[in-house]
Amino acid sequence: QRIGSAVQSEGRLTLDKALIPYILDIRESHMPLSQEELDMRLSLQKERAALAEEFVAELERARLRGQGVDYLAEAVTRISLEDVNAGYDVQSFEVTGRPRLIEVKSCASARDRFFLSENERAVAEANGSSYWLAWLSFAANLPNGRVDVCWVQNLSRALLSDPFPWKISTSGATVELVGDDHSLWSTP
């Protein structure tokens, strides 16, 4: 309210539209939500996910070009555009040509939680160290703003780490950051 991005009146808080990308991750709300508002939120989430995936694909292309394997950089693909059931979003490579399967997760603001489908978990388990998680924070800043990326190689192993900095919901679908997870980070 102090900076003019929100107004409170009669028990209702009204936020400036510029803040919408930062509030998409509201967990529980007892406020009414119209179909139009839901559609807008889902549209913004879809747009943010596409920008995050393209950002990671570009990072991978740059990494491979920097290693002198331009032909592999050109082969980096957003698989999610072709197959939403693949269990990962970006097909990349190690400099040896070995596949690197990258699941991209993004948060509009700071990293706090992500949804992991049963299929993503199964593909992570089946591919071990070839399966990477690229977890972006501040993805609402895309395409041109600063974004932080937490890279985790072998997501399946990371989900079993001890002590565990992530809390997995009883359904196994939501992974929540509850501690310092820097010990899980890998260098892309």
C-alpha positions, -999 to +999 in steps of 0.1 A: +000+000+000+029+024+008+041+023-028+007+026-043+005-010-057-024-019-034-055-003-019-074-017+011-110-006+014-139-021+033-120-053+041-110-059+004-075-056-009-071-045-045-038-050-062-023-033-092-024-055-123+014-053-125+015-076-094-006-103-110+024-125-120+036-124-085+004-136-069-003-166-092+010-189-066-016-181-039-021-213-021-054-210-003-080-183-008-115-180+005-121-151-019-145-157-048-127-164-081-146-158-113-141-179-144-126-149-161-100-144-133-092-181-133-088-181-171-065-151-168-043-168-141-041-200-161-032-181-192-004-162-174+009-195-159+009-211-193+028-181-207+053-181-178+059-219-183+066-214-220+090-185-213+108-206-187+112-236-210+125-214-238+149-197-213+163-231-202+166-243-238+186-211-246+208-217-216+215-252-228+223-240-263+247-214-249+264-241-226+269-264-255+282-237-279+306-226-251+319-262-250+324-262-288+297-286-297+275-263-319+259-293-337+245-304-303+234-269-294+213-268-326+196-301-316+183-288-283+145-291-284+115-281-264+099-315-263+069-301-245+058-285-278+057-320-294+048-343-266+033-331-233+034-367-220+072-370-224+078-364-187+103-336-193+103-303-212+136-298-229+158-324-247+194-314-244+228-332-244+260-337-225+291-327-245+296-364-251+262-365-270+245-384-241+209-372-237+200-347-210+163-346-202+153-314-184+121-308-165+115-271-161+096-258-131+090-221-124+078-198-097+066-163-103+086-151-073+109-170-050+112-207-053+087-223-029+071-254-044+063-272-076+040-299-089+055-332-099+033-356-119+035-393-115+048-395-151+076-370-144+086-389-114+086-422-133+107-407-162+131-392-136+135-427-120+140-444-153+166-419-165+187-413-133+216-389-139+203-380-174+173-364-158+177-328-146+154-303-129+157-267-138+137-248-111+134-211-119+126-184-094+113-150-103+101-163-137+076-135-138+106-114-149+109-133-181+117-128-209+142-101-202+145-098-164+168-115-139+158-152-132+176-176-108+179-212-117+184-241-094+198-270-113+194-305-099+209-335-116+192-369-110+159-356-095+150-391-084+181-393-062+175-358-049+140-367-038+155-394-015+182-371+000+188-369+038+185-345+054+157-336+031+152-299+022+120-305+003+087-317+017+066-340-005+028-339-001+011-371+009-002-374-026+034-371-038+024-344-063+036-313-046+073-307-036+078-278-012+110-261-003+114-263+035+151-259+040+184-250+024+187-272-008+220-259-020+235-294-013+213-307-041+224-281-067+244-292-097+264-272-122+247-274-155 
